[in-house]
Amino acid sequence: MPVDITPEAFDALVDAALDEIPDELARLVRNVVVLVEEEPPEGEPDDLLGLYDGVALTERSDAWLPELPDRIFLYRGPLTDMCDDLDDLVEEIRITVVHEVAHHFGIDDDRLHDLGYA
């Protein structure tokens, strides 16, 4: 049974997960916005929890000039659907935030899996 939560309360859980990122890492995250969408875009798996859309720091050169910010998407529907209760949802949001921020730092899915964030 999906977790029943208002969009505002869900956003607050995302904010809390972002606040848990250690300051020494958070300072390195630049030109990134975090957005919550209800569902993944068409063409993506229905159970996609999050998505990083941008250029990883490891792929940028000194000459790289961003036009738009990188984006991290969290998908409320799949996250609430997969969780049995609020505690599960808090943990899945935390894992998804860490996973997508890690992509910003150039960490791939295989390494995230090894670390327990995939």
N, C-alpha and C positions, 0 to 999 in steps of 0.2 A: 504494500500500500504506500503510495507516495506521501512524502511529508507535506502537510498543508501549512504553508507559510506565505505571508504577504510579500509582495515585491520589496517593500521597504525594509522588512525584517531580513529578507535574503541579502539585500544590499548591505545591511549592517554587518551580517556575518562575513561578507566579502571584505568589507573595510577592516574588520577585526583580524582576518587572516593576513591582509596586507600589513597591518600594524605589527604582526609577529615576525616579519622579515627583519633580520638583524640590521641595525643601523649601518654597519660597515658595508653591507651589500646594498641596502636601500639607497645609499648615497651614489652608488654606481649606476643605478637605473635612471636613465635620462630619456626624455622625449618618448615616454610610453604612457598610453592611457589604458585603463582597465574598464571594460564595458560588460554589462550584463545583458544578455539577450534571452528571450524565452526559449528559442529552439535553435539548433544549428542551421546554417544556410542550406538551401537545396543543393543536393549533390554530395553532401557530407553525411556520414553515418548518423542515424537517429540517436545513437547513444553517446555521441561525442560530448565530452564534459567541458572542454576548453580548447582554445586555439590561440597560438601566437602568430601574429601576422606582422612581420617586420624583417629587419636585417639584424642578425645576431651580432653582438659586439665583436666576436671573433672573425666576422666576415667583413668588417669595416676597415677602410684604410684611413690614413690621416687626411686624405682629400675628400672623404665622404661627407656630403652635406645633406641632411635630411630635409625633405620637402614637407612631409607629414609625419606625425608621430607613429611609432610602432603601436600596435594594438594587441591587447590581451582580451580575449572574449571568454566569458564564463556563461554556460548555458543552463539556465535555471531549470527548465523542464527535465532534461536528462538527469541532472543532479538530484532534484527532489524525487524523481521516479525511482532511482536506484537505492535510495536510503529508506531505512525502516523507521527511523526516529530522528529527533533533532540532533542528538549526539553524533549519529552517523553522518548527518548532513554537515555539521561543523567540521568533522574530520575530512570528509571528501572535498569540501571547499578548500580547506587548508592544503591538502595534497595537490589539488588542481592548481591553486595559485602558485605553489612552489614549483610545480611541473612547468607551468607556462613561463614563469620568471626565469627558470633555469634555461629554457630555450633562448631567452633574450641574451643570456651569457654564453650561448653556443653549446650547451650540453644536450646531447642527442638522446633519443628515446631509449636506446640500449643502455646507456650509462644511467639514465633515470630509473630504468627497471632494476639495474643492479643496486641502486641506492634505495629502492622501495617506493619510488614516486611515479610509477607508470602503471 
